[in-house]
Amino acid sequence: MGALAIVRNLLFIALVFCSAACYVGAITIYEIGDAGPDADDAGTNDGGEEDGGGGGTEAKSCEARGGQCVPLRPIGWSDPILIAKSPGHSLECPPEAPVHHFTKYADLIAGPLDCACACKPSTGTCILPATMTAQNAACGAPGATVTSFDPPTEWDGACSNTSAIAAGKQCGGKACVESLTIGPMQAVDVGCEVEKEPILTGTSDVPRWGLTVIGCEGFPEGGEVGCGSAAKCAPAPAPPPEFQICVYQDGDVPCEGESYTDRFVIYAGYDDKRTCTDCTCSPEVVGSLCTATASIYSDAMCLTPLVSGYPISSLKEVCLDLSPPGPALGGKALSDVKYHPGTCQPIGGASTGEVERLRPSTICCRP
């Protein structure tokens, strides 16, 4: 046989083996129960169920796997997740949707601050009586002749024999000293200081959230499939709490589309910017008082008391009847001088500002 014939025979044998090998390599082997490449199209019916197509084993629908079919998200919104709201603060994601997205809040309860101002008691000093006069008649008798027993100017209450009256001195044929009138003290008010912090009262002082909102995600066993091309399979946990299917987006925005229309806004927290306006106190002082005890002596050194420890005040003058008439008025002294604080009317303390809700997000849920 010639060389050319041998080459032709070898080429023929090679083509036979190549054809057999190429055919075997092109065969796609499917596992038992696999419906083949067209299974998704052939096995999805209008009710969202899948069958095996061509005699394969039947796949469970979304509902049969404990899920629910939900519409796909509008463009720009999150994928559908589970949202629950509660007046309390103890919400947890259910086992069916264990992935925690967020815990946020809604329905802020924060009215105006119930402010109140207060003023400290007043401060002040006392001016001692400027006048003391002896009368030649009993206290209150009309037409009496008076004789000065005045203390010195800017008297500090120490023993003083200024304007002493000798024993038995006569005035109009009668003893000059039958009664003694001591003029009133004078309270000199400096004013009231404001309490440093305004007084806050009422339940509105501490803001609180009316609702706690939790967002959770998960997929039924078998994933998101089983609902057709316009929906996805989401978990459907049994209440309580009642979970809604929702989408969300940062910011306070309107809902979009027709599937997710139940709208509410949630917040990450708050910033309490409320305060009370400055407090002041009125300059008028009410109820302040000065008191002291007066002692009158028959000698100039204040050793022999004629009247001892008689109470006087800034309310009014006092008059003492002296018996027998005509004693000597030698010295006078005051002790226990005391300023009793009064009160001032507080001014201001109005509520201003508000509680700012922070970082809003919009939730849109299935009705």
Beta strands, then each sheet from edge to edge (+ up, - down):
strand 1: 67-71
strand 2: 81-86
strand 3: 99-109
strand 4: 114-116
strand 5: 123-127
strand 6: 132-135
strand 7: 146-148
strand 8: 170-171
strand 9: 174-175
strand 10: 179-182
strand 11: 186-191
strand 12: 199-201
strand 13: 208-217
strand 14: 231-235
strand 15: 244-250
strand 16: 262-272
strand 17: 275-276
strand 18: 279-281
strand 19: 289-297
strand 20: 305-313
strand 21: 318-321
strand 22: 331-340
strand 23: 346-348
strand 24: 351-352
strand 25: 355-365
sheet 1: 1+ 14-
sheet 2: 3+ 13- 2+ 15- 25+ 16-
sheet 3: 4+ 12-
sheet 4: 5+ 11-
sheet 5: 7+ 6- 10+ 21-
sheet 6: 8+ 9-
sheet 7: 17+ 24-
sheet 8: 18+ 23-
sheet 9: 20+ 19- 22+
end
